[in-house]
Amino acid sequence: KYCSCGFEGCSCQSWKCGSSAPSKDCSSCSHAIQYHLDKMMSVSISQREKLLDMTVDIDQLYALYQRESEPVQKNVYTVLVKLLKQALSQGVEANVETALASMICSRKGEP
């Protein structure tokens, strides 16, 4: 779902399923799903489970974002979702503490 395409030269950032009929090809870039899953298959099972947990976290944060009315909290959810998507597309764990600390410092005008 959030895995970027590994086909050489492709800039697709996440696999998308066609709306009409289920397909094994990405509706965004037309490459087969295995190009989006290559990074996931090359890591250990424990790492793969962590990456799958991040996918669930993204979906939950997005649901929270949609229900939130406070702009600051919505911004926190946005930063977290972007961070997790970026880490997931690279096949690595996200460093949430660093991202949030950076966001807090930028709001205070600190370096």
C-alpha positions as CSV (number, residue, x, y, z in Angstrom):
1,K,0.0,0.0,0.0
2,Y,2.7,2.5,0.9
3,C,5.7,0.8,-0.8
4,S,7.3,2.8,-3.6
5,C,7.9,1.1,-6.9
6,G,11.3,-0.5,-7.4
7,F,11.2,-0.6,-11.2
8,E,14.2,1.2,-12.5
9,G,13.3,4.9,-13.3
10,C,9.8,4.7,-11.8
11,S,8.9,7.5,-9.4
12,C,5.6,5.9,-8.1
13,Q,5.5,6.3,-4.3
14,S,2.9,3.8,-3.4
15,W,1.0,0.8,-4.9
16,K,-2.6,1.6,-5.8
17,C,-5.3,-0.9,-6.6
18,G,-7.6,-0.1,-9.5
19,S,-11.1,0.9,-8.5
20,S,-13.0,-1.4,-10.9
21,A,-11.5,-4.9,-10.7
22,P,-8.7,-6.2,-8.5
23,S,-5.4,-6.3,-10.3
24,K,-1.8,-7.3,-9.7
25,D,-0.7,-4.2,-11.5
26,C,-0.4,-0.8,-9.9
27,S,-3.1,1.6,-11.2
28,S,-0.7,4.5,-10.8
29,C,2.5,3.2,-12.6
30,S,1.2,0.0,-14.3
31,H,4.1,-2.1,-12.9
32,A,3.4,-5.4,-11.2
33,I,2.9,-5.5,-7.4
34,Q,6.2,-7.4,-6.9
35,Y,8.1,-4.2,-7.8
36,H,6.4,-2.5,-4.9
37,L,7.1,-5.4,-2.5
38,D,10.7,-6.2,-3.4
39,K,12.0,-4.1,-0.5
40,M,9.6,-5.8,2.0
41,M,10.8,-9.2,0.8
42,S,14.5,-8.5,1.3
43,V,14.2,-7.7,5.0
44,S,13.9,-10.1,7.9
45,I,10.5,-11.3,9.1
46,S,10.8,-9.2,12.3
47,Q,11.6,-6.1,10.3
48,R,8.8,-6.9,7.9
49,E,6.4,-7.1,10.8
50,K,7.6,-3.7,12.1
51,L,7.0,-2.2,8.6
52,L,3.5,-3.7,8.5
53,D,2.8,-2.2,11.9
54,M,3.8,1.1,10.5
55,T,1.2,0.7,7.7
56,V,-1.5,0.1,10.4
57,D,-0.2,3.2,12.3
58,I,-0.5,5.4,9.1
59,D,-4.1,4.3,8.6
60,Q,-5.0,5.0,12.2
61,L,-3.3,8.4,12.2
62,Y,-5.1,9.3,9.1
63,A,-8.4,8.4,10.7
64,L,-7.5,10.5,13.7
65,Y,-6.5,13.4,11.5
66,Q,-9.9,13.3,9.8
67,R,-11.8,13.6,13.1
68,E,-9.5,16.2,14.6
69,S,-10.5,19.9,14.7
70,E,-7.5,21.4,16.4
71,P,-5.0,22.7,13.8
72,V,-1.9,22.0,15.9
73,Q,-2.9,18.4,16.5
74,K,-3.8,18.0,12.8
75,N,-0.3,19.2,12.0
76,V,1.2,16.6,14.4
77,Y,-0.7,13.9,12.6
78,T,0.4,15.2,9.2
79,V,4.0,15.2,10.2
80,L,3.8,11.7,11.6
81,V,2.0,10.3,8.6
82,K,4.6,11.8,6.2
83,L,7.4,10.5,8.3
84,L,6.0,7.0,8.4
85,K,5.2,7.0,4.7
86,Q,8.7,8.1,3.9
87,A,10.3,5.5,6.2
88,L,8.0,2.8,4.8
89,S,8.9,3.7,1.2
90,Q,12.6,3.3,2.1
91,G,12.0,0.1,4.0
92,V,13.3,1.4,7.3
93,E,12.0,2.2,10.7
94,A,10.9,5.8,11.4
95,N,12.6,8.0,13.9
96,V,9.5,9.7,15.4
97,E,11.3,11.3,18.3
98,T,13.7,13.2,16.0
99,A,10.9,14.4,13.7
100,L,8.7,15.6,16.6
101,A,11.7,17.4,18.2
102,S,12.5,19.1,15.0
103,M,8.9,20.2,14.5
104,I,8.8,21.6,18.1
105,C,12.0,23.5,17.7
106,S,10.9,25.0,14.4
107,R,7.7,26.2,16.0
108,K,9.7,27.9,18.7
109,G,12.1,29.5,16.2
110,E,15.0,27.5,17.6
111,P,17.6,25.9,15.3
